[in-house]
Amino acid sequence: MKKRIAIPLAVLLTLTAAGAGGAFYLYSQGPQMTYAPTLVAQTVAANAISWYTDGFDKYKGIFLPGTVINGYDASGMTPDEFTELTIAENRKGTITLKGLDKATEKIRLNDIVKEVTLEKDPASFLNDDDLMHWPAAITQDRTFDDKVTVTYDPEKIAACVNALGIVSGEGVIEPHDAYFTRTEDGFAIVPEVVGNKLDAAKIAETVAASLAEEKYSVDLVSSDCYIKPAVLIDDPSLTTLMEEGDQLRNTVVTIDLTAASETVDWNTFGPWVGWDGSQFTLDTDAMTSYVDDIGKQYETYQMRRQFVNHNGETITVGGSERDTYGFWINTADTVIRLTNAILSRESQTIAAKWRVNALTRNQANGDIGGTYMEISIAEQHMWLYRDYAPVFDSDIVTGLASDPGRQTPTGVFCILSKLLDHTMSGSYGSQTCSYFMAFDWTGCAIHDAWWRDSFGGTIYLEDGSHGCVNTPKEKMVELWDQINTGTPVIIY
């Protein structure tokens, strides 16, 4: 059964008139035409109505010819078809990324689009009145705007960016900061490496922002997407380090070795200097070896040396493990002093640190000098010299000659301490003396011996001390203020 269509009156009259006119035309052609006017008119009208009905059915639910939406010809499309067209068109194309050295990459929009939506349902542009008057409507242009919103997937953007050759390809060069470094003969600033590494997160952010503004080209340089070195060759911190390096190279440290010295400049300490990335360093092992070598050259502690005695004879003294006088360098502490001086970058003189130190060197008696106590076991006498001149002498009694355990040690000593009313103790028990001057670490000393009536001669052969140098009390009183701790004591 054929559908019934309610044809608007104006359309119907138009179609009827068209049919009557056609019938009159046919009838007026002459006697060959035998159709009755009424019959012809009815036939033409029926054909016109059929034509209208077919057109109505054809354009129902689709856009009439001449329909343009968002600049696209929607003629003959259903709303769903136009929606699909809109989605497809907005997934086409690319966004172009322009980098250094004319490098160009593209990202397809289809790979990053999340959703394409129309503000209005395209079906809302279908007009029933236009459909009813379709014969007239198809000759008219219908233009509509429907806002299109395209959203992009941030995760897909990030994935596409990370896959780009300029982001993760083999040609990517990492940037490096300029830096200060030690060189073979000094210091230098190594220039920065600019590189061409890109910040993928920054690119993704920039791409998303550009797409939001419907811009499809991104300049990665002007968008500041390249990772730049943070420290450049003219950075003030590097300039300061170079200045400090120059100061270090010009530093001269003089080591005072008591009447002798060693000069340490860049030629000497340069090989010890390093740079750990934040501060200057010194090779402690190399410095220790250097100070040890100084010790070998300048130490006299427990070493044999020449000495001119009271008779003007040159004799060899010292070399005993019990010696307490001479130069014995404290390597560790001297290294610390030298390290601090070098790293201060200020030329200066430092004193060597001694474990044991003599009072002088390079004198007529070497490090003994001209102020000393001389003790002759054979002569059982002692003399005090000041500036090579005798200022005191006395007979003495030294250790029992026949007992090695009680003999007075020979060697080069010094006054280690001065004690008043000191109580001595040992295998002999204990004994108190008024004046006590220790000269070795076992307790041997020069002291008064109130229990003796006589001194000198050969007493020590049969009635010697336990190793100390016994001296008349009145002589100790005379000597006490004339001798200081540190004064050399030569016993032979």
C-alpha positions as CSV (number, residue, x, y, z in Angstrom):
1,M,0.0,0.0,0.0
2,K,1.4,3.3,-1.0
3,K,2.2,5.9,1.7
4,R,0.1,9.0,2.0
5,I,1.9,12.3,2.1
6,A,0.2,15.5,3.2
7,I,1.1,17.8,0.4
8,P,1.0,21.4,1.3
9,L,-1.9,23.3,-0.4
10,A,0.4,25.7,-2.2
11,V,2.4,22.8,-3.6
12,L,-0.7,21.0,-4.6
13,L,-2.1,24.0,-6.5
14,T,1.2,24.5,-8.1
15,L,1.3,20.9,-9.3
16,T,-2.4,21.0,-10.4
17,A,-1.9,24.1,-12.4
18,A,1.1,22.6,-13.9
19,G,-1.0,19.6,-14.9
20,A,-3.9,21.7,-16.4
21,G,-1.4,23.7,-18.4
22,G,0.1,20.6,-19.7
23,A,-3.4,19.3,-20.7
24,F,-4.2,22.6,-22.5
25,Y,-0.9,22.4,-24.3
26,L,-1.6,18.9,-25.5
27,Y,-5.2,19.7,-26.6
28,S,-4.2,22.8,-28.5
29,Q,-1.8,20.8,-30.7
30,G,-4.5,19.9,-33.2
31,P,-7.0,17.4,-34.3
32,Q,-4.4,14.5,-34.0
33,M,-4.8,14.9,-30.2
34,T,-7.9,13.0,-29.2
35,Y,-7.5,13.0,-25.4
36,A,-10.1,14.9,-23.5
37,P,-8.7,17.9,-21.6
38,T,-9.8,16.6,-18.3
39,L,-8.2,13.3,-18.7
40,V,-4.9,14.8,-19.8
41,A,-4.9,17.2,-16.8
42,Q,-5.5,14.4,-14.4
43,T,-2.7,12.3,-15.8
44,V,-0.2,15.2,-15.7
45,A,-1.2,16.1,-12.1
46,A,-0.8,12.5,-11.0
47,N,2.7,12.4,-12.5
48,A,3.6,15.6,-10.8
49,I,2.4,14.4,-7.4
50,S,4.2,11.1,-7.8
51,W,7.4,13.1,-8.7
52,Y,7.0,15.2,-5.5
53,T,6.3,12.2,-3.4
54,D,9.4,10.4,-4.7
55,G,11.5,13.5,-3.9
56,F,10.0,13.8,-0.4
57,D,11.0,10.2,0.3
58,K,14.4,10.7,-1.2
59,Y,15.4,13.7,0.9
60,K,13.8,12.6,4.1
61,G,16.5,12.2,6.8
62,I,19.3,13.6,4.6
63,F,20.6,17.0,3.8
64,L,19.1,18.7,0.8
65,P,21.3,19.7,-2.1
66,G,23.1,23.0,-1.4
67,T,23.5,22.2,2.3
68,V,27.0,23.3,3.6
69,I,28.1,22.7,7.2
70,N,31.4,24.0,8.5
71,G,32.5,24.6,4.9
72,Y,31.8,20.9,3.8
73,D,29.2,20.0,1.2
74,A,26.7,17.9,3.2
75,S,24.3,17.4,0.3
76,G,22.8,13.9,0.3
77,M,24.4,13.0,3.6
78,T,22.7,11.7,6.7
79,P,23.6,13.5,10.0
80,D,25.6,10.4,11.1
81,E,27.5,10.4,7.8
82,F,28.3,14.0,8.2
83,T,29.5,13.4,11.8
84,E,31.8,10.6,10.5
85,L,33.1,12.9,7.8
86,T,33.8,15.6,10.5
87,I,35.7,13.1,12.7
88,A,37.7,11.8,9.7
89,E,38.6,15.2,8.5
90,N,39.8,16.3,11.9
91,R,42.0,13.2,12.2
92,K,43.8,14.1,9.0
93,G,46.9,16.0,8.8
94,T,50.0,16.4,11.0
95,I,51.7,18.8,13.4
96,T,55.2,19.7,12.2
97,L,58.1,20.1,14.6
98,K,61.1,22.1,13.5
99,G,64.4,21.8,15.2
100,L,68.1,22.7,14.9
101,D,69.9,22.5,11.6
102,K,66.6,22.3,9.7
103,A,65.6,19.0,11.4
104,T,61.9,18.4,10.8
105,E,59.6,15.8,12.3
106,K,55.9,15.3,11.9
107,I,53.3,13.7,14.2
108,R,50.1,12.4,12.7
109,L,47.0,13.9,14.3
110,N,45.2,10.5,13.9
111,D,47.8,9.1,16.3
112,I,47.1,11.5,19.1
113,V,43.4,12.5,18.7
114,K,41.3,11.4,21.7
115,E,37.9,12.7,20.6
116,V,36.2,14.8,18.0
117,T,32.8,16.3,19.0
118,L,30.3,18.6,17.4
119,E,28.6,21.2,19.6
120,K,25.2,20.6,17.9
121,D,23.7,17.4,16.6
122,P,23.9,17.7,12.8
123,A,20.3,16.3,12.7
124,S,19.2,19.7,14.1
125,F,19.9,21.2,10.7
126,L,17.3,19.0,9.0
127,N,14.2,21.3,8.5
128,D,10.8,19.7,8.1
129,D,9.5,22.9,6.3
130,D,12.4,22.7,3.8
131,L,11.5,19.0,3.2
132,M,7.9,19.8,2.6
133,H,8.9,22.4,0.1
134,W,11.8,20.5,-1.3
135,P,11.2,21.4,-4.9
136,A,11.8,25.0,-4.1
137,A,14.3,24.3,-1.3
138,I,16.8,22.4,-3.5
139,T,17.4,25.6,-5.4
140,Q,18.5,27.4,-2.3
141,D,21.8,27.4,-0.4
142,R,21.7,26.4,3.2
143,T,24.9,27.2,5.2
144,F,25.4,26.2,8.8
145,D,28.2,26.4,11.4
146,D,28.6,23.7,14.0
147,K,31.6,24.2,16.4
148,V,34.0,21.3,16.3
149,T,36.0,20.4,19.4
150,V,39.1,18.2,19.1
151,T,40.7,16.8,22.2
152,Y,44.1,15.1,22.2
153,D,45.4,12.3,24.4
154,P,48.4,13.6,26.5
155,E,49.8,10.0,26.9
156,K,49.7,9.4,23.1
157,I,51.3,12.8,22.5
158,A,54.1,11.9,24.9
159,A,54.5,8.4,23.3
160,C,54.8,9.9,19.8
161,V,57.3,12.6,21.0
162,N,59.5,10.0,22.6
163,A,59.5,8.0,19.4
164,L,60.8,10.9,17.3
165,G,64.3,10.5,15.9
166,I,65.4,13.9,17.1
167,V,64.4,12.9,20.6
168,S,65.7,9.4,20.9
169,G,67.7,8.7,17.8
170,E,71.4,7.8,17.5
171,G,72.2,11.4,16.5
172,V,71.2,12.9,19.8
173,I,74.1,14.6,21.6
174,E,73.9,15.1,25.3
175,P,74.7,18.7,26.5
176,H,77.5,19.1,29.1
177,D,78.3,21.9,31.4
178,A,81.6,23.7,31.0
179,Y,83.9,22.6,33.8
180,F,87.2,23.4,35.5
181,T,89.8,20.6,35.4
182,R,93.4,19.8,36.1
183,T,95.6,19.5,33.1
184,E,99.1,18.1,32.6
185,D,100.8,21.4,33.3
186,G,98.1,23.4,35.1
187,F,94.4,24.0,35.0
188,A,91.9,24.8,32.2
189,I,88.2,25.4,31.6
190,V,86.7,22.8,29.3
191,P,84.0,24.5,27.2
192,E,80.4,23.5,27.4
193,V,78.9,21.1,24.9
194,V,75.6,22.5,23.6
195,G,74.4,19.2,22.1
196,N,71.0,18.7,20.5
197,K,69.1,16.8,23.2
198,L,65.5,17.8,23.5
199,D,63.3,17.9,26.6
200,A,60.6,15.4,25.6
201,A,58.2,16.5,28.4
202,K,58.6,20.1,27.2
203,I,57.9,19.2,23.6
204,A,54.7,17.3,24.6
205,E,53.6,20.2,26.6
206,T,54.3,22.6,23.7
207,V,52.6,20.4,21.2
208,A,49.4,20.1,23.3
209,A,49.4,23.9,23.8
210,S,49.8,24.5,20.0
211,L,47.0,22.1,19.1
212,A,44.7,23.8,21.7
213,E,45.3,27.0,19.7
214,E,44.8,25.1,16.4
215,K,48.4,25.7,15.4
216,Y,50.0,22.9,13.6
217,S,53.7,23.9,13.5
218,V,56.1,24.1,16.5
219,D,59.5,25.7,16.5
220,L,61.4,23.7,19.0
221,V,64.2,26.3,19.2
222,S,62.0,29.3,20.0
223,S,59.9,27.2,22.2
224,D,63.0,26.5,24.3
225,C,62.6,22.7,24.0
226,Y,66.4,22.0,23.8
227,I,68.2,21.1,27.0
228,K,70.9,23.6,27.5
229,P,74.1,23.3,29.6
230,A,73.7,25.1,32.9
231,V,77.3,26.3,33.2
232,L,79.0,28.1,30.3
233,I,82.7,28.8,29.8
234,D,82.3,32.3,31.0
235,D,80.5,31.3,34.2
236,P,81.9,33.5,37.1
237,S,82.5,30.4,39.3
238,L,84.8,28.9,36.6
239,T,86.6,32.2,36.2
240,T,87.1,32.3,40.0
241,L,88.5,28.8,39.9
242,M,91.0,29.7,37.2
243,E,92.1,32.7,39.3
244,E,92.6,30.4,42.2
245,G,94.5,27.9,40.0
246,D,96.8,30.7,38.9
247,Q,97.3,31.7,42.6
248,L,98.1,28.1,43.4
249,R,100.7,27.9,40.6
250,N,102.4,31.1,41.9
251,T,102.5,30.0,45.5
252,V,105.9,29.4,47.0
253,V,106.3,27.8,50.4
254,T,109.6,27.9,52.3
255,I,110.1,25.2,54.9
256,D,112.2,26.4,57.8
257,L,114.4,23.6,59.0
258,T,116.4,25.6,61.6
259,A,119.4,27.2,60.0
260,A,118.4,25.5,56.7
261,S,115.4,25.6,54.4
262,E,113.7,24.0,51.4
263,T,111.7,26.0,48.8
264,V,108.5,24.3,47.5
265,D,107.1,25.8,44.4
266,W,104.9,24.6,41.5
267,N,107.8,22.7,40.0
268,T,107.9,20.6,43.2
269,F,104.3,20.4,44.3
270,G,102.6,20.7,40.9
271,P,102.5,16.9,40.5
272,W,100.8,16.5,43.9
273,V,97.9,18.8,43.0
274,G,94.6,17.4,41.9
275,W,91.0,18.6,41.4
276,D,88.2,16.4,42.7
277,G,85.4,18.4,41.0
278,S,84.8,20.7,44.0
279,Q,88.2,21.5,45.5
280,F,91.9,21.3,45.1
281,T,93.5,18.2,46.5
282,L,97.1,17.1,47.3
283,D,98.6,13.7,47.0
284,T,99.3,12.8,50.6
285,D,101.4,9.8,49.8
286,A,103.6,11.9,47.4
287,M,104.0,14.7,50.1
288,T,104.9,12.1,52.7
289,S,107.6,10.7,50.5
290,Y,108.9,14.3,49.9
291,V,109.0,15.1,53.6
292,D,110.6,11.8,54.4
293,D,113.3,12.7,51.9
294,I,113.8,16.0,53.6
295,G,114.2,14.1,56.8
296,K,116.9,11.9,55.4
297,Q,118.8,15.0,54.3
298,Y,118.4,17.1,57.5
299,E,117.8,14.7,60.4
300,T,120.6,14.2,62.9
301,Y,118.8,12.4,65.6
302,Q,120.7,9.3,66.9
303,M,123.2,9.9,64.1
304,R,127.0,10.0,64.5
305,R,128.6,13.4,64.2
306,Q,132.0,15.2,64.7
307,F,132.6,17.1,67.9
308,V,135.6,19.2,69.0
309,N,136.2,18.5,72.7
310,H,137.7,20.7,75.4
311,N,141.2,19.5,74.4
312,G,140.6,20.6,70.8
313,E,140.4,17.1,69.6
314,T,137.8,16.1,66.9
315,I,136.0,13.0,68.0
316,T,133.0,11.1,66.8
317,V,130.0,11.2,69.1
318,G,126.3,10.0,68.9
319,G,124.7,7.3,67.1
320,S,123.1,5.6,70.1
321,E,119.5,4.5,70.4
322,R,119.5,6.3,73.7
323,D,120.4,9.7,72.2
324,T,117.9,12.4,72.9
325,Y,119.3,15.4,71.0
326,G,119.2,16.1,67.2
327,F,116.7,16.8,64.5
328,W,114.0,14.1,63.9
329,I,111.2,15.3,61.7
330,N,107.6,14.7,62.4
331,T,106.5,13.7,58.9
332,A,102.8,13.6,59.4
333,D,102.5,17.0,61.1
334,T,104.9,18.6,58.6
335,V,102.8,17.3,55.7
336,I,99.7,18.9,57.3
337,R,101.5,22.2,57.7
338,L,102.7,22.1,54.1
339,T,99.3,21.1,52.8
340,N,97.6,24.0,54.6
341,A,100.2,26.4,53.3
342,I,99.9,25.3,49.7
343,L,96.1,25.2,49.6
344,S,96.0,28.7,51.2
345,R,97.5,29.9,47.9
346,E,99.6,32.4,49.8
347,S,103.4,32.4,49.7
348,Q,104.8,31.9,53.2
349,T,107.4,30.3,55.4
350,I,106.4,27.5,57.6
351,A,108.5,25.7,60.3
352,A,109.0,22.0,60.0
353,K,107.4,20.1,62.8
354,W,110.0,18.1,64.7
355,R,109.5,15.1,67.0
356,V,112.9,16.1,68.4
357,N,114.7,19.2,67.4
358,A,118.2,20.5,68.0
359,L,118.9,24.2,68.7
360,T,120.9,24.9,65.7
361,R,122.8,23.4,62.8
362,N,125.7,24.3,60.5
363,Q,127.9,25.4,63.4
364,A,131.5,24.4,64.2
365,N,130.0,21.4,66.1
366,G,127.2,20.9,63.6
367,D,123.8,20.9,65.3
368,I,125.5,21.0,68.8
369,G,126.6,24.5,68.3
370,G,128.6,26.5,70.8
371,T,126.4,26.1,73.9
372,Y,126.5,22.6,75.4
373,M,127.5,20.4,78.3
374,E,130.5,18.2,77.7
375,I,131.1,15.1,79.9
376,S,134.2,13.0,79.8
377,I,133.8,9.6,81.4
378,A,137.5,8.9,81.2
379,E,138.4,12.2,82.9
380,Q,135.4,12.2,85.3
381,H,134.8,15.8,84.6
382,M,132.2,18.0,82.9
383,W,132.3,21.4,81.3
384,L,129.5,23.9,80.3
385,Y,130.2,26.0,77.2
386,R,128.3,29.1,76.1
387,D,129.2,30.4,72.7
388,Y,132.2,28.1,72.6
389,A,133.6,29.5,75.8
390,P,133.7,27.5,79.1
391,V,131.6,29.0,81.8
392,F,131.4,26.1,84.3
393,D,133.2,22.8,85.1
394,S,133.1,20.2,87.9
395,D,134.4,16.8,88.9
396,I,131.8,14.1,88.7
397,V,131.2,10.4,89.3
398,T,129.6,8.5,86.5
399,G,128.2,4.9,86.3
400,L,130.0,1.9,87.6
401,A,132.4,1.0,84.9
402,S,132.6,-2.7,85.7
403,D,128.8,-3.2,85.4
404,P,127.4,-2.6,81.9
405,G,123.9,-2.3,83.5
406,R,125.1,0.7,85.6
407,Q,127.4,2.5,83.1
408,T,126.6,6.0,82.1
409,P,125.4,6.0,78.4
410,T,127.5,7.8,75.9
411,G,126.0,9.8,73.1
412,V,124.5,13.1,72.2
413,F,121.7,14.1,74.7
414,C,120.0,17.2,75.9
415,I,118.5,18.4,79.2
416,L,115.0,17.0,79.1
417,S,113.8,18.3,82.4
418,K,114.9,20.2,85.5
419,L,113.4,19.1,88.9
420,L,114.0,20.3,92.4
421,D,113.9,18.0,95.4
422,H,113.3,15.0,93.2
423,T,113.0,11.4,94.6
424,M,114.7,8.8,92.4
425,S,113.9,5.1,92.5
426,G,115.5,2.0,91.1
427,S,117.2,-1.2,92.0
428,Y,119.0,0.7,94.7
429,G,115.8,1.7,96.4
430,S,114.9,5.3,96.5
431,Q,116.9,8.5,97.1
432,T,116.1,12.2,97.1
433,C,118.3,14.9,95.6
434,S,117.9,18.6,95.5
435,Y,118.8,19.3,91.9
436,F,117.9,16.8,89.1
437,M,118.5,17.3,85.3
438,A,117.3,14.3,83.2
439,F,119.1,13.8,79.9
440,D,117.7,10.5,78.6
441,W,114.4,8.7,78.8
442,T,115.5,5.9,81.1
443,G,116.0,8.4,84.0
444,C,119.7,9.0,83.7
445,A,120.4,12.6,85.0
446,I,122.9,15.0,86.3
447,H,122.1,15.5,89.9
448,D,123.7,16.3,93.3
449,A,124.9,13.4,95.5
450,W,125.0,14.5,99.1
451,W,126.0,11.0,100.1
452,R,129.4,11.3,98.4
453,D,132.4,12.9,100.0
454,S,134.5,13.1,96.9
455,F,134.2,13.3,93.1
456,G,136.4,12.7,90.1
457,G,139.4,10.5,89.8
458,T,138.8,6.8,89.6
459,I,135.9,6.4,92.0
460,Y,133.6,5.4,89.1
461,L,135.7,2.3,88.6
462,E,134.7,0.7,91.9
463,D,132.0,2.9,93.3
464,G,130.3,4.4,90.4
465,S,126.6,5.5,90.1
466,H,123.8,3.6,88.6
467,G,124.2,5.5,85.4
468,C,123.6,9.1,86.5
469,V,126.2,11.8,86.6
470,N,126.8,12.5,90.3
471,T,127.8,16.1,91.0
472,P,128.7,18.0,94.1
473,K,125.7,19.9,95.5
474,E,127.4,23.2,95.5
475,K,128.3,22.8,91.9
476,M,124.7,21.9,91.1
477,V,123.6,25.1,92.8
478,E,126.1,27.0,90.6
479,L,125.0,25.2,87.4
480,W,121.3,25.3,88.0
481,D,120.5,28.7,86.5
482,Q,123.2,28.5,83.8
483,I,121.6,25.6,81.9
484,N,118.2,25.3,80.2
485,T,116.2,22.5,79.0
486,G,117.2,21.6,75.5
487,T,120.8,22.3,76.0
488,P,123.0,19.6,74.4
489,V,124.8,17.2,76.6
490,I,127.7,15.3,75.0
491,I,128.9,12.3,76.8
492,Y,131.9,10.3,75.6
